């Protein structure tokens, strides 16, 4: 219940921040994912301690770094390979980069 309340509150706060941004396409960045991640970290920290929350935060950062690499690759791969194969290539890179960084930093 606490996680849902924190997540809902954070979603509203990030959505309000997104309303202030131009172009509107950037507003989605501040909608759900960051607020749910913050709520999850807050609840994890309160329930299991800061060590567990720190490990989750490192995993989130690794996934975000993988997403940046995949997004940059996706631009070219979709142009060259078409929508389906280019998207699959980008998602594969996202998983590989995120998992590799996560494994590297969560030893």
C-alpha positions as YAML, in Angstrom:
chain: A
units: angstrom
residues:
- id: 1
  name: UNK
  ca: [0.00, 0.00, 0.00]
- id: 2
  name: UNK
  ca: [2.82, 2.37, 0.88]
- id: 3
  name: UNK
  ca: [4.57, 1.65, -2.41]
- id: 4
  name: UNK
  ca: [1.38, 2.42, -4.35]
- id: 5
  name: UNK
  ca: [0.88, 5.72, -2.51]
- id: 6
  name: UNK
  ca: [4.47, 6.79, -2.99]
- id: 7
  name: UNK
  ca: [4.42, 5.72, -6.62]
- id: 8
  name: UNK
  ca: [1.16, 7.55, -7.31]
- id: 9
  name: UNK
  ca: [2.38, 10.71, -5.66]
- id: 10
  name: UNK
  ca: [5.64, 10.60, -7.57]
- id: 11
  name: UNK
  ca: [3.83, 9.96, -10.88]
- id: 12
  name: UNK
  ca: [1.72, 13.07, -10.32]
- id: 13
  name: UNK
  ca: [4.79, 15.15, -9.44]
- id: 14
  name: UNK
  ca: [6.74, 14.01, -12.49]
- id: 15
  name: UNK
  ca: [3.72, 14.44, -14.76]
- id: 16
  name: UNK
  ca: [3.39, 18.04, -13.52]
- id: 17
  name: UNK
  ca: [7.06, 18.58, -14.31]
- id: 18
  name: UNK
  ca: [6.51, 17.08, -17.75]
- id: 19
  name: UNK
  ca: [3.70, 19.55, -18.43]
- id: 20
  name: UNK
  ca: [6.18, 22.39, -18.09]
- id: 21
  name: UNK
  ca: [8.51, 21.05, -20.79]
- id: 22
  name: UNK
  ca: [8.50, 21.85, -24.48]
- id: 23
  name: UNK
  ca: [8.29, 20.02, -26.83]
- id: 24
  name: UNK
  ca: [5.51, 17.86, -25.44]
- id: 25
  name: UNK
  ca: [7.31, 14.73, -26.62]
- id: 26
  name: UNK
  ca: [9.72, 15.10, -23.70]
- id: 27
  name: UNK
  ca: [6.91, 15.08, -21.17]
- id: 28
  name: UNK
  ca: [6.66, 11.29, -21.27]
- id: 29
  name: UNK
  ca: [10.19, 10.97, -19.95]
- id: 30
  name: UNK
  ca: [9.01, 12.39, -16.66]
- id: 31
  name: UNK
  ca: [5.80, 10.38, -16.40]
- id: 32
  name: UNK
  ca: [5.96, 6.89, -14.96]
- id: 33
  name: UNK
  ca: [9.39, 5.26, -14.94]
- id: 34
  name: UNK
  ca: [11.37, 7.69, -12.76]
- id: 35
  name: UNK
  ca: [8.59, 8.04, -10.23]
- id: 36
  name: UNK
  ca: [8.03, 4.31, -9.91]
- id: 37
  name: UNK
  ca: [11.78, 3.79, -9.55]
- id: 38
  name: UNK
  ca: [11.99, 6.37, -6.76]
- id: 39
  name: UNK
  ca: [9.02, 4.87, -4.94]
- id: 40
  name: UNK
  ca: [10.49, 1.40, -5.28]
- id: 41
  name: UNK
  ca: [13.84, 2.58, -3.90]
- id: 42
  name: UNK
  ca: [12.15, 4.36, -1.00]
- id: 43
  name: UNK
  ca: [10.14, 1.31, 0.00]
- id: 44
  name: UNK
  ca: [13.10, -1.05, -0.47]
- id: 45
  name: UNK
  ca: [15.28, 1.20, 1.65]
- id: 46
  name: UNK
  ca: [12.68, 1.36, 4.40]
- id: 47
  name: UNK
  ca: [11.95, -2.37, 4.42]
- id: 48
  name: UNK
  ca: [15.25, -4.09, 3.66]
- id: 49
  name: UNK
  ca: [17.85, -1.39, 4.20]
- id: 50
  name: UNK
  ca: [20.00, 0.91, 2.18]
- id: 51
  name: UNK
  ca: [22.33, -1.81, 0.89]
- id: 52
  name: UNK
  ca: [19.54, -3.50, -1.03]
- id: 53
  name: UNK
  ca: [18.28, -0.16, -2.33]
- id: 54
  name: UNK
  ca: [21.80, 0.77, -3.45]
- id: 55
  name: UNK
  ca: [22.08, -2.47, -5.43]
- id: 56
  name: UNK
  ca: [18.73, -1.77, -7.09]
- id: 57
  name: UNK
  ca: [19.83, 1.79, -7.90]
- id: 58
  name: UNK
  ca: [22.99, 0.49, -9.57]
- id: 59
  name: UNK
  ca: [20.87, -1.89, -11.63]
- id: 60
  name: UNK
  ca: [18.59, 0.97, -12.65]
- id: 61
  name: UNK
  ca: [21.57, 3.09, -13.70]
- id: 62
  name: UNK
  ca: [23.00, 0.19, -15.72]
- id: 63
  name: UNK
  ca: [19.66, -0.25, -17.47]
- id: 64
  name: UNK
  ca: [19.43, 3.47, -18.18]
- id: 65
  name: UNK
  ca: [22.93, 3.49, -19.67]
- id: 66
  name: UNK
  ca: [21.97, 0.53, -21.84]
- id: 67
  name: UNK
  ca: [18.87, 2.40, -22.96]
- id: 68
  name: UNK
  ca: [20.95, 5.40, -24.04]
- id: 69
  name: UNK
  ca: [23.26, 3.20, -26.10]
- id: 70
  name: UNK
  ca: [20.30, 1.29, -27.59]
- id: 71
  name: UNK
  ca: [18.49, 4.50, -28.47]
- id: 72
  name: UNK
  ca: [21.50, 5.87, -30.29]
- id: 73
  name: UNK
  ca: [22.01, 2.58, -32.09]
- id: 74
  name: UNK
  ca: [18.30, 2.30, -32.82]
- id: 75
  name: UNK
  ca: [18.28, 5.48, -34.87]
- id: 76
  name: UNK
  ca: [20.68, 4.02, -37.42]
- id: 77
  name: UNK
  ca: [19.61, 0.41, -37.18]
- id: 78
  name: UNK
  ca: [15.98, 1.21, -37.99]
- id: 79
  name: UNK
  ca: [17.09, 3.29, -40.98]
- id: 80
  name: UNK
  ca: [19.34, 0.51, -42.29]
- id: 81
  name: UNK
  ca: [17.48, -2.65, -41.28]
- id: 82
  name: UNK
  ca: [13.86, -1.56, -41.20]
- id: 83
  name: UNK
  ca: [11.56, -1.15, -38.23]
- id: 84
  name: UNK
  ca: [11.32, -4.72, -36.97]
- id: 85
  name: UNK
  ca: [14.94, -5.86, -37.37]
- id: 86
  name: UNK
  ca: [16.33, -2.48, -36.32]
- id: 87
  name: UNK
  ca: [14.19, -2.43, -33.19]
- id: 88
  name: UNK
  ca: [15.18, -5.99, -32.33]
- id: 89
  name: UNK
  ca: [18.83, -5.06, -32.74]
- id: 90
  name: UNK
  ca: [18.41, -2.04, -30.46]
- id: 91
  name: UNK
  ca: [16.59, -4.06, -27.78]
- id: 92
  name: UNK
  ca: [19.28, -6.74, -27.93]
- id: 93
  name: UNK
  ca: [21.97, -4.11, -27.41]
- id: 94
  name: UNK
  ca: [19.98, -2.62, -24.51]
- id: 95
  name: UNK
  ca: [19.81, -5.98, -22.78]
- id: 96
  name: UNK
  ca: [23.48, -6.76, -23.41]
- id: 97
  name: UNK
  ca: [24.78, -3.38, -22.26]
- id: 98
  name: UNK
  ca: [22.48, -3.20, -19.25]
- id: 99
  name: UNK
  ca: [23.23, -6.76, -18.13]
- id: 100
  name: UNK
  ca: [26.98, -6.32, -18.68]
- id: 101
  name: UNK
  ca: [27.15, -3.08, -16.71]
- id: 102
  name: UNK
  ca: [24.94, -4.54, -14.00]
- id: 103
  name: UNK
  ca: [27.17, -7.61, -13.69]
- id: 104
  name: UNK
  ca: [30.29, -5.46, -13.69]
- id: 105
  name: UNK
  ca: [29.14, -3.12, -10.92]
- id: 106
  name: UNK
  ca: [27.11, -5.56, -8.81]
- id: 107
  name: UNK
  ca: [29.86, -8.06, -8.09]
...
